[in-house]
């Protein structure tokens, strides 16, 4: 929920992410134009990349000038805002084109070696300075989060961020870190500080497994980071995301390397599961999350499901994008984010139909948003089914009295095929047979929506256990139908 005019109101997140690669590195970005464009496409939230150094420009010197200007633009365009807060630097220019100068990495330099940074290893070579890591390319300089000089400063920064926007009705929360952990595509950590923490952990726990140490350390650090933010603002959402869904998908190498897994969100005391859905690992990540959270307990208890990145454009085919959104909705999620604005912005030609695909789905969600927001998985008093083997029918119900049937064509067996082939499939039209079976005698209003437009609206009188049939003409495999039944 989100406060409007002093009153808490239902709020289902429909977000588009923007940041370094599509707005931050452009000179004089007009955020009114960016957020106005997002609003025009049907989004209600912007996920905006922000770096630690954007708000704490030097040690204990906080400056929210840039962040405040972004918040003001979002407010003018009636868009909510959630921060995607980078703690790490990045080889390709985050937070600046010279990330090796980041002050947060130079809190503990010893003999020119950086003890505040994780020391990665590739090809038997250990990298001990940010300059070396950046020059190597492909490796992200990550903090030693448990370093005493780093740890308390992250907590201090998060507390100050929370307090600064505590009264803001525009800022709805923060994602703490972006694809962070113990490493990224490399071995780590050879830093003496980390080794000392590992030895201390062994003494205190009588455990010795280094991968287990990583998992317990990440969970404990993120619990503390979440607590620090909530000490400043108890009510705004705190989330996290893991790299590309691989840990959630059960990739043991990535789990052992990063110290993360599908369980990290709960074990780290996060409010929301900000997972990422891309075609290579997204479907596996869904299954991993279902297993970790008891086949969907995340639709009624913390952490709730709000994926931060569902790729679009070149990151996912249109069919994959639609699939991941629908998988999200049918699990009772409280919203989702689309990555990235650079794939759908108005200045670009829509060669992959990414903008149109997103706009059409946003429109359809908005048409039945009250049921999506309040609904829990399951059909309620009435169930919709189809004999079409390619179609999937999922349900959300509100107190058993209202049902939303969601129909789409997952085609998961062919999920990695080219977008061009998806479009070709979508040209084939067919009649889609539907059956409605009621548990309770009554008159039901049935409304069928596609791309936000109501295709039909009729009343059906059904007796208990009676079935009534209906057909949607000229359907295609690229269509998504929402059927409101009240």
LODO-825037 format. One record per residue (C-alpha): chain; residue number from 1; x, y, z. Coordinates in nm, 4 decimals. Example, Ala and Ser with C-alpha at 12.3 -4.5 7.8 and 13.67 -1.06 7.14 Angstrom:
   cadena   num       east      north         up
        A     1     1.2300    -0.4500     0.7800
        A     2     1.3670    -0.1060     0.7140
//
This chain:
   cadena   num       east      north         up
        A     1     0.0000     0.0000     0.0000
        A     2     0.1070     0.3588    -0.0502
        A     3    -0.0006     0.6824     0.1144
        A     4    -0.2036     0.9256    -0.0957
        A     5    -0.3480     1.2435     0.0569
        A     6    -0.2685     1.1079     0.4014
        A     7    -0.4532     0.7786     0.3488
        A     8    -0.3013     0.4375     0.2719
        A     9    -0.4229     0.3120    -0.0664
        A    10    -0.3802    -0.0166    -0.2590
        A    11    -0.0827     0.0033    -0.4927
        A    12     0.0227    -0.2582    -0.7469
        A    13     0.3729    -0.1847    -0.8788
        A    14     0.4102    -0.1557    -1.2574
        A    15     0.7664    -0.0344    -1.2903
        A    16     1.0206     0.0419    -1.5606
        A    17     1.3875     0.0538    -1.4634
        A    18     1.6151     0.3307    -1.5810
        A    19     1.9701     0.4198    -1.4926
        A    20     2.3303     0.4429    -1.5945
        A    21     2.3137     0.2963    -1.9427
        A    22     2.0004     0.4691    -2.0714
        A    23     1.9733     0.7996    -1.8815
        A    24     2.2460     0.8584    -1.6223
        A    25     2.5311     0.8784    -1.8711
        A    26     2.3437     1.1150    -2.0996
        A    27     2.4133     1.4880    -2.0484
        A    28     2.1258     1.6931    -1.9061
        A    29     1.8742     1.4083    -1.8848
        A    30     1.5199     1.5456    -1.8723
        A    31     1.3581     1.3260    -1.6071
        A    32     1.0228     1.4942    -1.6570
        A    33     1.0328     1.3626    -2.0122
        A    34     1.1526     1.0174    -1.8997
        A    35     0.8896     0.9778    -1.6273
        A    36     0.6171     1.1328    -1.8423
        A    37     0.6961     0.8742    -2.1094
        A    38     0.6773     0.5930    -1.8517
        A    39     0.3397     0.7231    -1.7334
        A    40     0.2188     0.7381    -2.0934
        A    41     0.3143     0.3724    -2.1402
        A    42     0.1104     0.2706    -1.8364
        A    43     0.3787     0.2414    -1.5671
        A    44     0.3146     0.3828    -1.2211
        A    45     0.6666     0.3409    -1.0806
        A    46     1.0228     0.4130    -1.1923
        A    47     1.3098     0.2038    -1.0622
        A    48     1.6037     0.4459    -1.0702
        A    49     1.9661     0.3398    -1.0370
        A    50     2.1452     0.5296    -0.7637
        A    51     2.4967     0.4798    -0.6292
        A    52     2.6140     0.5060    -0.2716
        A    53     2.8418     0.7927    -0.3766
        A    54     2.5513     0.9817    -0.5324
        A    55     2.4139     1.0554    -0.1853
        A    56     2.7264     1.0305     0.0325
        A    57     2.9776     1.2219    -0.1730
        A    58     3.2543     1.1841     0.0828
        A    59     3.2821     1.0245     0.4250
        A    60     2.9807     1.1335     0.6337
        A    61     2.8937     1.4144     0.3925
        A    62     2.5444     1.3530     0.2594
        A    63     2.4143     1.5439    -0.0391
        A    64     2.0723     1.4522    -0.1789
        A    65     2.0677     1.7250    -0.4449
        A    66     2.0667     1.4871    -0.7408
        A    67     1.8313     1.2352    -0.5789
        A    68     1.5914     1.5113    -0.4750
        A    69     1.5785     1.6454    -0.8301
        A    70     1.4832     1.2985    -0.9589
        A    71     1.2159     1.2615    -0.6895
        A    72     1.0728     1.6038    -0.7737
        A    73     1.0441     1.5120    -1.1421
        A    74     0.8753     1.1813    -1.0550
        A    75     0.6256     1.3643    -0.8340
        A    76     0.5448     1.6140    -1.1090
        A    77     0.4722     1.3254    -1.3453
        A    78     0.2696     1.1306    -1.0865
        A    79     0.5174     0.8417    -1.0853
        A    80     0.6343     0.6598    -0.7719
        A    81     1.0033     0.5906    -0.7342
        A    82     1.2100     0.3087    -0.5927
        A    83     1.5875     0.3313    -0.5672
        A    84     1.8070     0.0588    -0.7152
        A    85     2.1000     0.1311    -0.4889
        A    86     2.4402     0.0179    -0.6161
        A    87     2.6916    -0.0453    -0.3400
        A    88     2.9636    -0.1711    -0.5726
        A    89     3.1604    -0.0105    -0.8502
        A    90     3.1540    -0.1605    -1.1968
        A    91     3.4187    -0.2118    -1.4608
        A    92     3.2078    -0.0412    -1.7301
        A    93     3.1599     0.2832    -1.5478
        A    94     2.9486     0.2785    -1.2327
        A    95     2.9306     0.5106    -1.0456
        A    96     3.1500     0.7122    -1.2824
        A    97     3.3699     0.6443    -1.5809
        A    98     3.6591     0.6189    -1.3333
        A    99     3.5129     0.3855    -1.0668
        A   100     3.8576     0.3207    -0.9218
        A   101     3.8375     0.6653    -0.7567
        A   102     3.5349     0.5710    -0.5409
        A   103     3.6177     0.6839    -0.1862
        A   104     3.4295     0.3932    -0.0296
        A   105     3.6909     0.1535    -0.1627
        A   106     3.9824     0.3425    -0.0093
        A   107     3.8853     0.3233     0.3550
        A   108     4.1613     0.0702     0.4199
        A   109     4.4582     0.0873     0.1828
        A   110     4.7638    -0.0993     0.3066
        A   111     5.0810    -0.0810     0.1049
        A   112     4.8620     0.0367    -0.1855
        A   113     4.6503    -0.2786    -0.1527
        A   114     4.2771    -0.2305    -0.1078
        A   115     4.1530    -0.4147     0.2024
        A   116     3.8027    -0.2656     0.1670
        A   117     3.7535    -0.4495    -0.1635
        A   118     3.6982    -0.8192    -0.2258
        A   119     4.0029    -0.9746    -0.3889
        A   120     3.8968    -1.1799    -0.6915
        A   121     4.1069    -1.4423    -0.8628
        A   122     4.1122    -1.5311    -1.2304
        A   123     4.3622    -1.7501    -1.4122
        A   124     4.5601    -1.7942    -1.0891
        A   125     4.6085    -1.4185    -1.0544
        A   126     4.4684    -1.2347    -0.7505
        A   127     4.3570    -0.8745    -0.8027
        A   128     4.4118    -0.6586    -0.4962
        A   129     4.3422    -0.3039    -0.6225
        A   130     4.0429    -0.1502    -0.7982
        A   131     4.2705    -0.0167    -1.0691
        A   132     4.3869    -0.3690    -1.1499
        A   133     4.0321    -0.5043    -1.1447
        A   134     3.9013    -0.2313    -1.3757
        A   135     4.1934    -0.2654    -1.6158
        A   136     4.1330    -0.6406    -1.6290
        A   137     3.7732    -0.5835    -1.7390
        A   138     3.4729    -0.8039    -1.6770
        A   139     3.5132    -0.8133    -1.2975
        A   140     3.3044    -0.6029    -1.0630
        A   141     3.4849    -0.4406    -0.7691
        A   142     3.2763    -0.5439    -0.4673
        A   143     3.3109    -0.4294    -0.1089
        A   144     3.4113    -0.6481     0.1799
        A   145     3.0718    -0.5850     0.3392
        A   146     3.1883    -0.7204     0.6745
        A   147     3.4919    -0.4935     0.6933
        A   148     3.4304    -0.2784     1.0039
        A   149     3.5126     0.0426     0.8144
        A   150     3.2689    -0.0499     0.5369
        A   151     2.9928    -0.2206     0.7350
        A   152     2.8945     0.0605     0.9691
        A   153     2.9140     0.3143     0.6855
        A   154     2.6653     0.1163     0.4737
        A   155     2.4295     0.1006     0.7713
        A   156     2.4767     0.4739     0.8342
        A   157     2.4122     0.5569     0.4690
        A   158     2.0969     0.3419     0.4545
        A   159     1.9614     0.4980     0.7727
        A   160     2.0181     0.8482     0.6337
        A   161     1.8580     0.7547     0.3016
        A   162     1.5511     0.6222     0.4835
        A   163     1.5143     0.9238     0.7115
        A   164     1.5561     1.1697     0.4244
        A   165     1.2595     1.0248     0.2331
        A   166     1.0547     0.9031     0.5275
        A   167     0.7763     1.1547     0.4676
        A   168     0.7905     1.1247     0.0898
        A   169     0.4823     0.9778    -0.0770
        A   170     0.6823     0.9456    -0.4012
        A   171     0.9661     0.7217    -0.2793
        A   172     0.8277     0.3741    -0.2016
        A   173     1.1486     0.1903    -0.1061
        A   174     1.4956     0.0745    -0.1971
        A   175     1.6712    -0.2260    -0.3434
        A   176     1.9863    -0.2729    -0.1363
        A   177     2.2612    -0.3673    -0.3779
        A   178     2.2417    -0.4754    -0.7389
        A   179     2.3524    -0.8306    -0.8215
        A   180     2.5906    -0.8271    -0.5277
        A   181     2.7402    -1.0985    -0.3135
        A   182     3.0834    -1.2491    -0.2728
        A   183     3.1853    -1.2468    -0.6360
        A   184     3.0810    -1.2021    -0.9948
        A   185     3.2038    -1.4557    -1.2500
        A   186     3.5229    -1.5193    -1.0590
        A   187     3.6700    -1.6765    -0.7506
        A   188     3.6896    -1.4823    -0.4245
        A   189     3.7655    -1.3795    -0.1573
        A   190     4.1369    -1.3733    -0.0777
        A   191     4.1274    -1.0497     0.1192
        A   192     4.2921    -1.0871     0.4645
        A   193     3.9908    -0.9179     0.6294
        A   194     3.7570    -1.1794     0.4857
        A   195     3.9897    -1.4629     0.5798
        A   196     3.9940    -1.3302     0.9373
        A   197     3.6117    -1.3208     0.9392
        A   198     3.6069    -1.6785     0.8118
        A   199     3.8407    -1.7938     1.0902
        A   200     3.6275    -1.6148     1.3501
        A   201     3.3131    -1.7811     1.2081
        A   202     3.4762    -2.1254     1.2298
        A   203     3.5621    -2.0720     1.5952
        A   204     3.2132    -1.9507     1.6849
        A   205     3.0151    -2.2098     1.4884
        A   206     3.2387    -2.5181     1.4732
        A   207     3.1714    -2.5201     1.0978
        A   208     3.4379    -2.5237     0.8294
        A   209     3.2678    -2.5112     0.4886
        A   210     3.3669    -2.1886     0.3115
        A   211     3.0549    -2.1822     0.0927
        A   212     2.8399    -2.2097     0.4050
        A   213     3.0353    -1.9223     0.5579
        A   214     2.9555    -1.7101     0.2536
        A   215     2.5841    -1.7863     0.2744
        A   216     2.5613    -1.7129     0.6450
        A   217     2.7651    -1.3954     0.6069
        A   218     2.5521    -1.2579     0.3214
        A   219     2.2324    -1.3384     0.5116
        A   220     2.3571    -1.1689     0.8269
        A   221     2.4883    -0.8586     0.6462
        A   222     2.1647    -0.8046     0.4539
        A   223     1.9590    -0.8519     0.7704
        A   224     2.1603    -0.5704     0.9231
        A   225     2.1268    -0.3517     0.6139
        A   226     1.7490    -0.4060     0.6047
        A   227     1.7275    -0.3248     0.9760
        A   228     1.9327    -0.0079     0.9308
        A   229     1.6950     0.1203     0.6635
        A   230     1.3870     0.0254     0.8651
        A   231     1.5253     0.2002     1.1717
        A   232     1.4916     0.5182     0.9660
        A   233     1.1660     0.4234     0.7933
        A   234     0.9778     0.1119     0.9096
        A   235     0.7216     0.1126     0.6297
        A   236     0.8893     0.1381     0.2911
        A   237     0.9813    -0.1749     0.0953
        A   238     1.3336    -0.3160     0.1077
        A   239     1.4349    -0.5689    -0.1572
        A   240     1.7404    -0.7331    -0.3123
        A   241     1.8177    -0.8968    -0.6460
        A   242     2.0594    -1.1756    -0.7335
        A   243     2.2536    -1.2060    -1.0544
        A   244     2.0441    -1.3230    -1.3530
        A   245     1.8319    -1.5650    -1.1479
        A   246     2.1080    -1.8265    -1.1497
        A   247     2.1262    -1.8723    -0.7740
        A   248     1.7467    -1.8936    -0.7484
        A   249     1.7582    -2.1463    -1.0321
        A   250     1.9857    -2.3746    -0.8306
        A   251     2.3161    -2.3213    -1.0109
        A   252     2.5480    -2.4696    -0.7477
        A   253     2.8557    -2.2987    -0.8878
        A   254     2.6859    -1.9582    -0.8619
        A   255     2.5465    -2.0372    -0.5171
        A   256     2.8880    -2.1370    -0.3858
        A   257     3.0583    -1.8468    -0.5589
        A   258     2.8220    -1.5697    -0.4505
        A   259     2.6930    -1.7007    -0.1172
        A   260     2.3352    -1.6510    -0.2366
        A   261     2.0408    -1.8780    -0.3228
        A   262     1.6641    -1.8654    -0.3557
        A   263     1.6492    -1.8695     0.0252
        A   264     1.8537    -1.5484     0.0560
        A   265     1.5476    -1.3244     0.0394
        A   266     1.3853    -1.4855     0.3424
        A   267     1.7058    -1.5589     0.5312
        A   268     1.8234    -1.2024     0.4707
        A   269     1.4982    -1.0629     0.6140
        A   270     1.4045    -0.8768     0.2951
        A   271     1.0513    -0.7442     0.2478
        A   272     1.0384    -0.8329    -0.1215
        A   273     1.1871    -1.0902    -0.3579
        A   274     1.3358    -0.8690    -0.6280
        A   275     1.4380    -1.1543    -0.8540
        A   276     1.5326    -1.1272    -1.2230
        A   277     1.3596    -1.3151    -1.5062
        A   278     1.5551    -1.3630    -1.8273
        A   279     1.5079    -1.6507    -2.0678
        A   280     1.8326    -1.8323    -1.9868
        A   281     1.7574    -1.8810    -1.6159
        A   282     1.4174    -1.7259    -1.5508
        A   283     1.2083    -2.0423    -1.5764
        A   284     1.4472    -2.2287    -1.3467
        A   285     1.4439    -1.9355    -1.1043
        A   286     1.0643    -1.9553    -1.0807
        A   287     1.0808    -2.3219    -0.9844
        A   288     1.3591    -2.2530    -0.7340
        A   289     1.1578    -1.9771    -0.5682
        A   290     0.8468    -2.1955    -0.5547
        A   291     1.0463    -2.4658    -0.3795
        A   292     1.2100    -2.2266    -0.1337
        A   293     0.8825    -2.0560    -0.0452
        A   294     0.6532    -2.3594    -0.0245
        A   295     0.4997    -2.3377    -0.3686
        A   296     0.3982    -1.9763    -0.3251
        A   297     0.3810    -1.8689     0.0386
        A   298     0.5220    -1.5412    -0.0938
        A   299     0.1733    -1.4363    -0.1943
        A   300     0.0568    -1.3969     0.1648
        A   301     0.3658    -1.3625     0.3850
        A   302     0.7026    -1.1886     0.3760
        A   303     0.9045    -1.1783     0.1643
        A   304     0.6455    -1.0996    -0.1017
        A   305     0.7160    -1.1512    -0.4712
        A   306     0.7934    -0.8348    -0.6694
        A   307     1.0448    -0.9218    -0.9459
        A   308     1.2736    -0.6279    -1.0130
        A   309     1.3762    -0.7136    -1.3668
        A   310     1.1664    -0.8850    -1.6326
        A   311     1.3711    -0.8329    -1.9445
        A   312     1.2215    -0.6879    -2.2599
        A   313     1.3440    -0.6100    -2.6105
        A   314     1.6786    -0.7722    -2.6811
        A   315     1.6832    -0.9241    -2.3298
        A   316     1.3744    -1.1454    -2.3788
        A   317     1.1589    -1.2338    -2.6767
        A   318     0.8060    -1.0939    -2.6658
        A   319     0.6761    -1.4390    -2.5711
        A   320     0.9296    -1.4809    -2.2894
        A   321     0.8486    -1.1347    -2.1552
        A   322     0.4763    -1.2123    -2.1545
        A   323     0.5366    -1.5529    -1.9966
        A   324     0.7388    -1.4097    -1.7097
        A   325     0.4808    -1.1389    -1.6368
        A   326     0.2023    -1.3975    -1.6348
        A   327     0.4005    -1.6370    -1.4160
        A   328     0.4472    -1.3429    -1.1794
        A   329     0.0785    -1.2514    -1.1712
        A   330    -0.0480    -1.6068    -1.1227
        A   331     0.1723    -1.6387    -0.8139
        A   332    -0.0051    -1.3470    -0.6478
        A   333     0.2839    -1.0999    -0.6816
        A   334     0.2356    -0.7406    -0.5708
        A   335     0.3974    -0.5945    -0.8812
        A   336     0.6993    -0.6227    -1.1095
        A   337     0.9681    -0.4176    -1.2793
        A   338     1.0629    -0.4172    -1.6476
        A   339     1.4253    -0.3886    -1.7581
        A   340     1.4987    -0.1507    -1.9179
        A   341     1.3783     0.1934    -2.0271
        A   342     1.6410     0.1888    -2.3019
        A   343     1.4454    -0.0901    -2.4730
        A   344     1.1144     0.0944    -2.4910
        A   345     1.1807     0.4705    -2.4802
        A   346     0.9868     0.6881    -2.7222
        A   347     1.2940     0.8112    -2.9121
        A   348     1.3704     0.4602    -3.0418
        A   349     1.2087     0.2746    -3.3281
        A   350     1.0079    -0.0187    -3.1958
        A   351     1.1807    -0.2794    -3.4144
        A   352     1.1101    -0.5652    -3.1707
        A   353     0.7608    -0.4408    -3.0796
        A   354     0.8877    -0.4255    -2.7211
        A   355     0.7143    -0.0965    -2.6420
        A   356     0.3825    -0.2137    -2.7871
        A   357     0.4057    -0.5495    -2.6069
        A   358     0.4652    -0.3770    -2.2743
        A   359     0.1964    -0.1110    -2.3249
        A   360    -0.0665    -0.3707    -2.4219
        A   361     0.0072    -0.5830    -2.1149
        A   362     0.0083    -0.2798    -1.8824
        A   363    -0.3335    -0.1819    -2.0239
        A   364    -0.4712    -0.5299    -1.9641
        A   365    -0.3430    -0.5330    -1.6056
        A   366    -0.4903    -0.1887    -1.5385
        A   367    -0.8335    -0.3048    -1.6586
        A   368    -0.8538    -0.5648    -1.3785
        A   369    -0.5946    -0.4284    -1.1381
        A   370    -0.8259    -0.4375    -0.8360
        A   371    -0.8553    -0.8156    -0.8703
        A   372    -0.4846    -0.8646    -0.9396
        A   373    -0.3924    -0.6567    -0.6350
        A   374    -0.6324    -0.8319    -0.3962
        A   375    -0.6373    -1.1780    -0.5508
        A   376    -0.4798    -1.4954    -0.4193
        A   377    -0.4117    -1.7997    -0.6410
        A   378    -0.7100    -2.0279    -0.6957
        A   379    -1.0454    -2.0097    -0.8742
        A   380    -1.2878    -1.9218    -0.5965
        A   381    -1.6547    -2.0018    -0.6630
        A   382    -1.6164    -2.0393    -1.0379
        A   383    -1.3515    -2.1988    -1.2568
        A   384    -1.2559    -2.1373    -1.6183
        A   385    -1.0955    -2.4072    -1.8328
        A   386    -1.0161    -2.4743    -2.1990
        A   387    -0.9590    -2.7777    -2.4181
        A   388    -0.6853    -2.5945    -2.6089
        A   389    -0.3696    -2.7866    -2.5147
        A   390    -0.1385    -2.4888    -2.5767
        A   391    -0.3262    -2.2521    -2.3480
        A   392    -0.2780    -2.2160    -1.9739
        A   393    -0.5573    -2.0899    -1.7500
        A   394    -0.4590    -1.9503    -1.4103
        A   395    -0.6883    -1.7982    -1.1497
        A   396    -0.6796    -1.5355    -0.8807
        A   397    -0.9751    -1.4958    -0.6473
        A   398    -1.0859    -1.2293    -0.4025
        A   399    -1.2451    -1.3917    -0.0968
        A   400    -1.3809    -1.6639    -0.3223
        A   401    -1.6449    -1.4211    -0.4505
        A   402    -1.4607    -1.2681    -0.7453
        A   403    -1.2439    -1.4624    -0.9872
        A   404    -0.9926    -1.3487    -1.2449
        A   405    -0.9104    -1.6092    -1.5084
        A   406    -0.5826    -1.5370    -1.6876
        A   407    -0.5248    -1.7138    -2.0188
        A   408    -0.1944    -1.7210    -2.2027
        A   409     0.0117    -1.9537    -2.4204
        A   410     0.3361    -2.0316    -2.2362
        A   411     0.4981    -2.2501    -2.5013
        A   412     0.7781    -2.3073    -2.2494
        A   413     0.9242    -2.5949    -2.4536
        A   414     1.0096    -2.3402    -2.7221
        A   415     1.0868    -2.0514    -2.4905
        A   416     1.4295    -1.9820    -2.6406
        A   417     1.3200    -1.9604    -3.0017
        A   418     1.3660    -1.6376    -3.1914
        A   419     1.1253    -1.3473    -3.1512
        A   420     1.0696    -1.3607    -3.5263
        A   421     0.9279    -1.7114    -3.4939
        A   422     0.7023    -1.5964    -3.2100
        A   423     0.5550    -1.3318    -3.4363
        A   424     0.4988    -1.5875    -3.7109
        A   425     0.3079    -1.8119    -3.4691
        A   426     0.1019    -1.5145    -3.3629
        A   427    -0.0393    -1.4709    -3.7148
        A   428    -0.2309    -1.7992    -3.6951
        A   429    -0.5875    -1.7383    -3.5741
        A   430    -0.8148    -1.9925    -3.4101
        A   431    -1.1266    -2.0168    -3.1941
        A   432    -1.0484    -2.0573    -2.8241
        A   433    -1.3105    -2.2717    -2.6437
        A   434    -1.3797    -2.1928    -2.2774
        A   435    -1.5860    -2.3619    -2.0074
        A   436    -1.7139    -2.2013    -1.6880
        A   437    -1.8126    -2.4222    -1.3970
        A   438    -1.9717    -2.2812    -1.0827
        A   439    -1.9648    -2.4157    -0.7284
        A   440    -2.2494    -2.1885    -0.6226
        A   441    -2.5813    -2.1092    -0.7874
        A   442    -2.5985    -1.7490    -0.9012
        A   443    -2.5830    -1.4928    -1.1794
        A   444    -2.2279    -1.4172    -1.2913
        A   445    -2.1046    -1.1158    -1.4861
        A   446    -1.8265    -1.2266    -1.7209
        A   447    -1.6062    -0.9662    -1.8902
        A   448    -1.3285    -1.0589    -2.1349
        A   449    -1.0326    -0.8223    -2.1775
        A   450    -0.7497    -0.8159    -2.4307
        A   451    -0.4908    -0.5368    -2.4447
        A   452    -0.7052    -0.3408    -2.1997
        A   453    -1.0131    -0.3496    -2.4222
        A   454    -1.3337    -0.5243    -2.3176
        A   455    -1.4190    -0.7773    -2.5878
        A   456    -1.7433    -0.8987    -2.4320
        A   457    -1.9666    -0.8425    -2.1297
        A   458    -2.2466    -1.0840    -2.0440
        A   459    -2.4408    -1.2283    -1.7539
        A   460    -2.4671    -1.6044    -1.7021
        A   461    -2.7115    -1.7783    -1.4707
        A   462    -2.5428    -2.0944    -1.3426
        A   463    -2.6584    -2.3612    -1.1041
        A   464    -2.4124    -2.5295    -0.8683
        A   465    -2.1796    -2.7655    -1.0616
        A   466    -2.3303    -2.6488    -1.3915
        A   467    -2.0967    -2.5792    -1.6857
        A   468    -2.1453    -2.3137    -1.9517
        A   469    -1.9362    -2.2867    -2.2665
        A   470    -1.8089    -1.9810    -2.4494
        A   471    -1.5728    -1.9205    -2.7411
        A   472    -1.3235    -1.6414    -2.8021
        A   473    -1.2965    -1.6041    -3.1814
        A   474    -0.9798    -1.5219    -3.3753
        A   475    -0.7398    -1.5838    -3.0882
        A   476    -0.3640    -1.6130    -3.1478
        A   477    -0.0797    -1.7671    -2.9485
        A   478     0.0560    -1.4190    -2.8744
        A   479    -0.2658    -1.3090    -2.7028
        A   480    -0.3268    -1.2717    -2.3311
        A   481    -0.6853    -1.2696    -2.2030
        A   482    -0.8068    -1.1571    -1.8622
        A   483    -1.1581    -1.2721    -1.7739
        A   484    -1.3250    -1.0976    -1.4808
        A   485    -1.5982    -1.3110    -1.3195
        A   486    -1.8128    -1.1566    -1.0452
//
